[in-house]
Amino acid sequence: MRISSDDTIAAISTPAGEGGIGIVRLSGKDAIRIADKIFVSKSAGKIKGFKSHTVHYGHISNKGDVVDEVILTLMRSPRSYTKENVIEINCHGGIQATRKVLDLVISGGARPAEPGEFTKRAFLNGRLDLSQAEAVLDTIRAKTEGSLKAALKQLEGGLSKDVNQLIDKLADITADIEASMDFPDEDIEPKDKAKLVEKAVSVSTGIKKLIDSYGKGMMMREGVLAIICGKPNVGKSSLMNLLLRRDRVIVSPIPGTTRDAVEEMIDIDGVPIRLVDTAGIGFLKDPLGKKSANKTRGYMDIADIVLLVLDGSRKIDAKDREIFRLVKGKKKLVIINKSDLGNKVVGPELDRLSGGSDTLEVSVKKNVNIALLEKKIALLIWGGSFNQAESPTVASARHKELLDKAHRHVLSVVKALNKELYPELVAVDLKEAIFDLGLITGRSVSEDILKRIFEKFCIGK
C-alpha cells in the first residue's frame, strides 16, 4: 500500500536550547520556492538556480529585516534523504533564531512536520524499507558503540536482506504449489516434493535463527539490568564507583550509608548496562532501612544479572546466605572483595551457595582484577557465544512477533507437505508467512502500522 503526500514539510531538526547551530529542514516539491522567499545569498542568485548538493552563505530576511546569518544546503530530488527536494538552513544555535526561521518557512507555504515524517517519506519514496526506517530511531537512541553498530547494520539493510531472501524462497515454493493446483491430474513427483520440503525447512531454520537472536538484540538495544548486592560494607559502592570510573556513590565505613538504589549506565564490551548499586540487606531495622531493603529485593526480582559481593576477609554468615537465597536461579557472578586482606570464604560452602556460578577474587581498594571482572561480566551476559560482527540481530518486539507468526505458518507448510495434504491449504499458509515477513520490510503495510512506528520518532527526523 502506497501512502503519499504532496505537502512540503518543515521542522527544527536539532535539540531545543542553546547550541553551536540550529537546523531548520524542509522537504517537498515547494521547498526551493519557499526558501527562495526568505534566503538572500551573499553571492547573489536564487536557490532555484543553484546546483544540487551545494552549500551557500547568506541571510534569512523578513521583509528586508535580517533574521539570522545562515548557511543553506540544497539537495535536489531524488538525491536526498527523503528523495524529495530538501533544504537545510543552518542557523546560529538558540531558540529564537531557529524558531523565527521555522515560522517564516511555514508562513511561506510549508506545514509543520509530524514526528518521524522525514523518515516516513524516505520509506514511502523507496529510499529505505520499513526495517531500515525503524533502524534510524535505534541509531539515534544507541547507548553504546555496540548498540550503534547493531543499529547501523540494520540501517544498511542486513535484516532486510535476510528477510527478503526468506520471502523469495517462500514465493518459489508457492509458485510450485500453485502450479500443481492448476494441473491437479499431474501429481508432484516425489523428488520434487522432497525439494519443496527441504526448501521449506531451510526457511523455517532461517526464521528460527532470527527469532533466537532477539534476546541478544534487545540487550544491545535496551541494555542489561545488572545489580550489585551484598551485605553492608562489603564494598558495593566502591565497586560501583570503580566500574563507573568516577565517584558517583558516597563511600563510608559506616554501615547503611547507601539507603537508596543508585542507577547509572555503563558500557562493557559494547553492551549498555544499567548498573545499580543497592542498599545492603540485613543491617538497618528502622522503617527507612526496611524500605531500602524492600527496594533492593525488588531490583533482585527484575535483574538480568547479579553481581553478588562478599567480604573475603570475613567468613560467610547468615546474612550472606540469605542474599544467596534471594538471588537463587539468577545469572550471577560472585565477587569476593578485599582479596588484599586474605580470603576466608573459599571452601565447600561457597561452592554450594554459588550453585556453579563463576567467582572472582578482587580488591576494589587496590584495583586488583577489575579488568578481568569486566570481561567476566561480558561473558556472563553473552555466555561466550555472541559475536557483535554477526548479522543481523532482531531487536524489535514487532519484528519478533511477525517472525513467530511466519514461523508457525512455515512449520504448518512442512507438516502438510510431509502428510500430502491439500495444496490449497499449503498455499494459504505460504501466503500468510509471506505477508507476515513482508510487514517487517514494508512489502505489506498499512497506515495504522506506519503511524505506530513513526510516532515514536522526534519531530525533524
N, C-alpha and C positions, 0 to 999 in steps of 0.2 A: 504494500500500500504506500503510495507516494503522497506526502503532505507537503505543500509548499506555500510560500507567502511572497508577495511582491513588495512588501513594505521594506523601507530602509530603516535599519535599527541602529541605535546608538547607546553607549553606556560608558561609564568610567571603569577602566579595566585594572586600576591599581587600588590598593587598600586605602580606605579613608584615613585622613590625617596628614601630618607633615611628612615630606619625603623629598628625595632628590628630584624626582619627576612625577608627574601625574599624567596618565594616558587616557585620552578620550578616543574611543574606537567607533567607527561607522562601518556598516556593511549593507550593501544593497545596490540596486541599479541607479539610485539617485545620490549615492554617497559623494561622487565627484561634484555634481551640480550643487549640492547643499554646502559642501566645504568651500567651493569657489565663491560663495556669497560672503564668507567671513574671513578668508585667508588672503593676506596681502604678501606676496613673495618679495623678498629683497632683490631678487634678480629679475623681477617683472615677469609678466606672463601669467596665464591662468592654469589651474591644475589640469583642466581638460586637454591641455597641450603637452603635459609632462609625460615622459616615458614611464612605463611600469617599473616598479622596484627602484624608485629613486627617492632621495631624501632632500627636502627643501627647507631653507631657513626663512622665517618671516614673522609676521604678527597676525594675531586674531583681532579683527576690528569690528566694532559695533557702531554703525553709522558714523564712521570717522574717528571714534574714540578707541584707542588701543586698549585691549583687554589683557593681552599677555604676549610675551615674546616666545615663539614656539619653533619646534622642528616638526615638519609634516612628512609622513611617509606614505607613498602611494603604491598600492598593489592591485593591479588590474585583474579582472576575471579572465581566465579561470585559475591563475597562478597566485592564489591567496588561501588563507586558512579556511574560508567559507566557500571558495570557488566563485565568489561574487566580487564586485569592486569593493576594496577595503581601504579606508583612510584611517591612519593613526596619527593623532595630534599629541605630541609630547609637550606638555606644559610645565611650568615650574610647579614643583610639588606643593601641595596645600589644598585645603578645602575650597577656598574661594575661587581660585583661578580655574580649576578643573570644573567646578560646578557651573561657573559662568559660561565656559566654552560649551559644556553639555547643553545648557539652556538655549544657547544660540543655535546649535545644530538641530535641536528639537523644534524650536520655533521656525527653523528653515525648512522643515518638512520631514524630519526623521521622527521615529517614535521610540520611547524608552524600550530597551531590550528586556526580555524576560530572563529569569535565571537560566544560564546554560544555553541561551538561544544561538549564540555564535557557533558553539559546538554542534548544536542540533542542526543548524543549517549545513555545517560541514558534513554531517551524516546524510541529510536529505539530498544534498547535491553530489553525493557519491565520493567525497574525498576520504571519509572514514566509514567503516562499517560500525555497527552498534557496539560491539565489544571493544573496539578501539576508542570509540567516543567515551565509553564508561571509563576506560583506562586514563583518559585525560584527567578526570577527577582524582583517580588514585595517584597520578603523578603529582598533582598539586598537593595532596594530603600526605604524601610519603614522609614517614618519620625518620627513616634511616637510609643509608646508601643502599642497603639490601632491598628494602621495600621500594625504593626508587627504581632499582634495576628491574625488579619484577613488574612494576607498572609500565616501564618503558618497553619491556619485552612484549607485553600485551598491546601496547600502543603501536608497536612496529608490526603487529599482525600475527604474532606467534600462536595465540589461541585461535584466531580466525582461520589460520591455515589448517590447523589440525581438525577443527570442526567442519570446515568446508570439504576436506578430504573424506571425512566420515559421511557427509551428506552425499557426495558424489558416488561413494560405494553403495549406499542405500538406493540411490537413483538407478544404478546399474542393476541391482537385484530387482527393483520394481519393474524395470523395463523387461527383464526376462520373465517375471511372473505374469505381467500383463500380456506378453506375447503368448504364453500358454493359455491364458483366458480367451484370447482371440481365436485360438485354434484348439478347442477342447478335445478334438479327436486325436491330437498328437501329444501323447504323454511326454513329460520331460524325461530325458534319458537319465539313468542312474548316475552316470559320471557327471552330467551337468548339474543334477540335484546336489551331488556331493560338493561341487564347486560353489553352489549357492550357499550351502550350509557353512562351508569354510569361510566364505566371504562375510556372511552374517556374524559368525563367531569372531572374526577379526575386528568387525565393527564393535561388537559387544566388548571385546578386550580393550579397544581404543577408548571407548566411552568410560569404561571402568577405571582406566588409568587416570583419566581427567578427574573423575569423581574422587579417587583416592588422593589426589593432590590438594583437595580442598582444605584439609586441616592445616597443612603447611602453608598454603596460600593465604589463609586467614591469619596465620601467625605473622606472616610478613606484612600483611595489610593493617591489621588491628593491633598487633603486638601480643606479648605474652605477659600474663599477670604472675609475678614472682614475689613471694612474701618472705621476709626474714623474720623468723620466730625463734623463741627460746626463753629461758628464764631471764629475769632482770640481771643486768651486769655481766652478761656473757660476751658482750662486745658487738651487739647487733647494730647500734647506732654508729659505732666506729667503722664497722664493715660497710654500712650504707655510705658513709662519707668517703671511704676509700674507693668504692666502686664508682661513685659519682665524680671523684677527683676534686671535691670541694667540700667545705664544711657546711652541710645543709642541716644536720641534726645536732642538737645540743648533746654533748657528751659529758657525763659526770659520774664519779664513783658512787653517787647517792642512788640507791636502788629506786626504780619507779620514776626516773627523770622523764622518760618518754611516756606520756599519758595518752597521746592520740596517734593514730597511724599517719605516717608521712609518706606521700607517694611522689615519685619522680620518674621521668623517662630516661632510660639509658640505652646505649647501642652496644650490643655484644655480638660480634661476628655478623654484623649486618642485620640483626634481629632487633626490632623495637621491643624493649622490655619495660613494663610498668613495675618498677621496683618499689616495694612497700616495706618500710620499717615499722613493725608493730610493737605495741606495748607488751612488756613482759607479763607472763601469766603466773599467778600463784603467789604474789607478794602482797599487794595492797588490798585491804579488805573494806576500805571506805567506799561509799556509793560511787565516787568518780573512778576509783580503781576497778570496781566491778564492771562499770560501764566500759572502761578501756579494754578489760579482758573479754567482754562480750563482743566488742568490735573486732578484736583480734581473731576470735573464733569465727566470726562472720567472714573475714578475709580467708581464713583457712578453708572454709567450705567452698569458696569460688576460685581459689588459686589454681593456676595451671601447673606451677611448680613451687616447691617449698625448699627454702634454704634454712635448715634447722641447725642452729648454732649451739654448741656445747662449750662449757668452760673446761678445757682439757686439764687444768690444774686441780680440778676437784672431781671426786668420784660421782658417778651417776646417782641421782637421788629420786625421790618420789615425784618431784615437780618435773624433772626431765622425762620420767616415764609417762606422766600424764600428757605431756606435749607430744610424745611419740604416738600415744594412743589417739590423740585428736587428729593427727595427720596420717593415720594409717590408711594405706591404699593410695596415697598421693605420690606422684613422681617427686622425689626429693633427693637432695644432696645433704649429707650430714657433714657439717663443718666443725672441726674440733679446733677451737681458737686457743690462744695463749700457749702455743706449742713451745715457746721460748721458756716456759716455766715447767716443762715436763708434761707427760701425758698419763693421767690416771684413769682414763675412761676406756682405753682399749681392753678388749677381752671378750669372752663369750656373751656377756650380757649386751654389749653394744652390737655384736653381730646379730643377736636375736631381735633386739629392738629395731635395728635398721632394716631388717627384713630383706637383706640383699641389696639395699640401696648403697650407692657409692659413698665413700667417706674420704675426707681430706683434712690433713693437719695444716693449719695456717697460724701465722702470728700477725694479727692486724697491726699491732703496735710496731713490730719490726718490719712490716711489709713483706712477709715471707709467704711464698706460694700464691700470691694474689693473681699473678698472670695465669698460673695453672688453674686457679679457681674459675677464672673467666672462661677458659677452654672447657672445663668440666660443665659449666652452666650451659654453654652452647651444645655440648654433647648430650646433656640431659634433655634439651629441647628437641633436637633433631634425631636423637638416637643413633647418631653417626651415619645416617643414611641419606642425608639431604645435600645435594649439590646445587648451589644457587645458580650455576650456569645452565642447569637443566631448564627445558622449556616445553610446554608452558605450565603454569600452575593456575588453578581456579581459585579465585579469591572473592567471588560474589555469590551470595546466597541465591540470587536469581538464577545464575548460571548453574549452580549445583542442583536446584530444583528441576530445571529443564533437562539437565543431563540424567537425573534419576528417572524422570518420566520416559525419556527417549530410551534409556537402557531397558526399562521394563518392556517396552514395545519390541525392542530388538530380541530380547530373550523369548518373547512370545513367537516371534518370527522363526527363531531357531527351533523351538519346540514344535511349531506347526509344520515346518519343512521335514523334520525327522519323522513326524507321525502322518505325513502325507494328507494333511487336512486341506479343506477347500482353498484354492489360491485366492479367492475373493477376500477371505479372512486375513490371509497373509498380506495382501495388498493394503488393507486398511491399516494394519499395524505399521507397515513400512511408511505409509504416508503420514501417520501420526508422528513417528520418530523423526522424519524429515522436517515436519512442521515445528516440532519442539526444538530441534537443533537450529532451525532457521531463526527462531526467536532470539537466539544468542547473538547471531551475527547481524540480524535485521533483515534477513531474506523474507521473513514473515513478521509483520509488526503492526501495531495499532496505535492510534493517537493516545489512548489511555496509558499504554506501556511507555511511550515516549515522555509523556507528562511526568510519570512517576520517576523516570530515570533522570530527566534534566532539571526537575525542580530541586534536586539536591545540589546543583551547581551554584556558584556565586554569580551575581549579575556581572556581565562584562567578559565572561569566558564562554 
